[in-house]
Amino acid sequence: MDLGLKGRRAIVLGSSSGLGHATAATLVAEGARVVVTSRDADRAEHARRQCGAEAALAGDMTEPGATESLVDDAAERLGGLDIVVLNTGGGGAGSLLDKSAADDDAAYRSMLRPILEGGRAAARHLRRSDQARLVVLTARSVAEATTDLALSSVFRSGAAAAARSLALDLAPHVNVNVVVTGQFDTGALERFEHARARAEGRDVHEVRAEHIEAIPLGRVGRADELADVVTFLCGARSSFVTGSAIRVDGGAIRGF
């Protein structure tokens, strides 16, 4: 299936590792011209070489203005943008009662503000494209609350709501969709599992086994499986899909 991505200009934020990097690599494989990003310039350049992206940019999206600058710089490098994938950092484990005001602020800066800032910046460039796609990566917590990741539930839900508003604001010129990610075999999941194991005085393999037991398909996902769905949403074949939240979680969310 030709996704119509050859020569399309894309930026994937947070793409030096994990799901973001897999998405960038898949877009490159489909012929897109891709800019990758990281907080660290060396990591960004390493990611660029790994996946064959056209350019690498560095910026800390928790800082005001950084996400906007990344999007604008990518548009300048590529001569415009057709695709923007907004992928941000996550939040620490714990319930709302465990968190402080400083934790709240940090979670907002990490998970929601970059989506708001990046969405506005993306809109300026994507409106000029004849096949514009904006994809926001969120997490299972937007559909199913958990005390383990309470601040993620709050701010990822805000990110999904922002994407839904953008889908209405930017139609019919830009297709905007949310991808709800489940548990994938990435460094982020490994860090969360180790943190939870330490906090609960348990073996990390026991925590992983619990995650797997909760997934009907009986395993955690591979990053490329998520990237394939995101890449489809970025392509020409998704032309009548907008304002949707698509789960890629192995069936872990039990509700409709």
WOFENGI-V694351 format. One record per helix or strand of 3 or more residues. SS is the DSSP state (hx for helix, st for strand). FROM is the first residue (numbers start at 1). TO is the last residue. If there is no record, write none. Layout:
# WOFENGI-V694351
<<SS:FROM:TO> <SS:FROM:TO>>
This chain:
# WOFENGI-V694351
<<st:9:12> <hx:18:29> <st:33:38> <hx:41:51> <st:55:58> <hx:66:78> <st:83:86> <hx:96:98> <hx:101:126> <st:132:139> <hx:140:142> <hx:150:170> <st:174:181> <hx:187:200> <hx:204:213> <hx:223:234> <hx:236:238> <st:245:248>>
